[in-house]
């Protein structure tokens, strides 16, 4: 291929809105287009030559389970020699996971031998719509400045609304209280700014893992609260464990150190005659039980 052809094809690939990543047979990234830079925040000079399973490019599946080695979709294409469509999440440069839709295709030489694979991906959600909504909420003072999720006042309003709806219609909902584990150790080692970064990372990971009809906000200085609408007590454990795995796959980079984040979760379903105070008290009791060392687990209190 002439140099002119190479420049021409690269121009076309960089003009695409989708991300394009190519790896060789050893799993090393040999191409990373501008679309991939926009979606993930990782610049090509920081990615080329690294393996596709590098920690800063971690993948999770649609259930937020960590994918490693040959389980990464583009690596599967090399191993199995067939194309695949899937939904997954990819760690962005800011440490948060980006939900993507992807297609992988193996590429072969003239003899038909597999020489590598290509992954073409795009964001599953439309960021412009989400950003407009968040900008409006921020303009009205509804978002917590540190974490970027709803304020306590907004969460109290949503709790009153859901309890009122539950009293008139049998629409179940659950709440979860969340605490980031080992913040004392993080503060002692890195200072309060690292604690703030850990809290924001956890809040954004949870926000990204919830449905559009759910809500998450900052409830206290170091605590979060989420409302899971149309979710009964048989489903809340599955949702909570998925969020716990999602946060566990996140982390912060602090002055050269990679700091993993885990959370403890206390959950409870809404009951007849519940008040904001009573339902939150149950969830916080469950949180105290789940956050007992070593934490990183979930407790559900079912009884009112």
HELIX and SHEET records of a PDB file:
HELIX    1   1 UNK A    3  UNK A   15  1                                  13    
HELIX    2   2 UNK A   34  UNK A   40  1                                   7    
HELIX    3   3 UNK A   44  UNK A   47  1                                   4    
HELIX    4   4 UNK A   55  UNK A   57  5                                   3    
HELIX    5   5 UNK A   69  UNK A   71  5                                   3    
HELIX    6   6 UNK A   73  UNK A   80  1                                   8    
HELIX    7   7 UNK A  127  UNK A  139  1                                  13    
HELIX    8   8 UNK A  152  UNK A  168  1                                  17    
HELIX    9   9 UNK A  183  UNK A  190  1                                   8    
HELIX   10  10 UNK A  192  UNK A  209  1                                  18    
HELIX   11  11 UNK A  236  UNK A  248  1                                  13    
HELIX   12  12 UNK A  276  UNK A  290  1                                  15    
SHEET    1   A 7 UNK A  29  UNK A  32  0                                        
SHEET    2   A 7 UNK A  19  UNK A  24 -1                                        
SHEET    3   A 7 UNK A 114  UNK A 123 -1                                        
SHEET    4   A 7 UNK A  97  UNK A 108 -1                                        
SHEET    5   A 7 UNK A  84  UNK A  91 -1                                        
SHEET    6   A 7 UNK A  59  UNK A  61 -1                                        
SHEET    7   A 7 UNK A  66  UNK A  67 -1                                        
SHEET    1   B 5 UNK A 215  UNK A 218  0                                        
SHEET    2   B 5 UNK A 223  UNK A 229 -1                                        
SHEET    3   B 5 UNK A 173  UNK A 180 -1                                        
SHEET    4   B 5 UNK A 263  UNK A 269 -1                                        
SHEET    5   B 5 UNK A 298  UNK A 300  1                                        
SHEET    1   C 2 UNK A 251  UNK A 254  0                                        
SHEET    2   C 2 UNK A 257  UNK A 260 -1                                        
END                                                                             
